[in-house]
Amino acid sequence: MNVQSVVANVPDYKAFLTVDEMDESCRRLAKEFPDIVTVFEAGESREGHPILCMKIGNGPKNALCFACPHPNELIGAITLEYLSCVS
């Protein structure tokens, strides 16, 4: 897979996901692929909302990706949503 083919397949998103929608997407992916996807709480926000962490696979290389550290940085959330659901 090359970058151009990934970018060419990105849907035309019309709206950003809410935090609850992102949480549900993580949980749904873990339920669909329990052998390779693990979801756990990494902490909680100042408002008490759980901060979910999703681990995908067990390969020899690792990458850490994160989204939504600030309310005005929403593109990271869509990037993670797309990359975690690419088949």
C-alpha positions as CSV (number, residue, x, y, z in Angstrom):
1,M,0.0,0.0,0.0
2,N,1.4,3.4,-0.9
3,V,0.4,6.9,0.4
4,Q,-1.3,7.9,-2.8
5,S,-3.6,4.9,-2.8
6,V,-4.6,5.6,0.8
7,V,-5.3,9.3,0.2
8,A,-7.3,8.5,-2.9
9,N,-9.6,6.3,-0.8
10,V,-10.3,8.8,2.0
11,P,-14.0,9.4,2.1
12,D,-15.4,12.9,1.7
13,Y,-16.1,13.5,5.4
14,K,-18.9,16.0,6.0
15,A,-18.6,16.3,9.8
16,F,-16.2,15.5,12.6
17,L,-17.0,12.7,15.0
18,T,-17.8,13.5,18.6
19,V,-15.7,12.0,21.4
20,D,-18.6,9.6,22.2
21,E,-18.7,8.5,18.5
22,M,-15.0,8.0,18.5
23,D,-15.2,5.9,21.7
24,E,-18.0,3.8,20.1
25,S,-16.0,3.3,16.9
26,C,-13.0,2.0,19.0
27,R,-15.2,-0.4,20.9
28,R,-16.9,-1.6,17.8
29,L,-13.6,-2.3,16.1
30,A,-12.4,-4.2,19.2
31,K,-15.6,-6.3,19.2
32,E,-15.3,-7.0,15.5
33,F,-11.6,-8.0,15.6
34,P,-11.0,-9.2,19.2
35,D,-7.8,-11.1,18.2
36,I,-5.9,-8.0,17.1
37,V,-7.7,-4.9,18.6
38,T,-7.6,-4.1,22.3
39,V,-9.2,-1.0,23.9
40,F,-8.4,0.1,27.4
41,E,-8.7,3.3,29.5
42,A,-5.5,5.3,29.5
43,G,-6.9,7.8,32.0
44,E,-9.7,10.3,32.2
45,S,-10.3,13.9,31.1
46,R,-10.6,16.8,33.5
47,E,-14.3,16.4,33.1
48,G,-14.2,12.7,34.1
49,H,-14.6,11.2,30.6
50,P,-12.5,8.0,30.0
51,I,-9.6,8.5,27.6
52,L,-9.5,5.4,25.5
53,C,-6.4,3.8,24.0
54,M,-6.7,1.3,21.1
55,K,-3.9,-1.1,20.4
56,I,-4.0,-2.8,17.0
57,G,-1.8,-5.8,16.1
58,N,1.4,-7.3,17.5
59,G,3.9,-6.5,14.8
60,P,7.6,-5.9,15.2
61,K,7.2,-2.1,14.6
62,N,5.3,0.3,16.8
63,A,3.6,3.7,16.2
64,L,1.8,6.0,18.6
65,C,-1.0,8.1,17.1
66,F,-3.2,10.4,19.1
67,A,-6.1,12.7,18.4
68,C,-8.0,15.5,20.0
69,P,-5.5,16.9,22.5
70,H,-7.2,20.3,21.9
71,P,-10.8,21.1,20.7
72,N,-9.5,22.9,17.6
73,E,-7.3,20.0,16.4
74,L,-10.0,17.7,15.0
75,I,-8.2,16.4,11.9
76,G,-6.2,14.0,14.0
77,A,-9.4,12.3,15.0
78,I,-10.6,11.8,11.4
79,T,-7.1,10.6,10.5
80,L,-7.1,7.9,13.2
81,E,-10.7,6.9,12.4
82,Y,-9.8,6.4,8.8
83,L,-6.5,4.6,9.3
84,S,-8.0,2.2,12.0
85,C,-10.8,1.2,9.7
86,V,-8.9,0.8,6.4
87,S,-9.3,-2.7,5.1
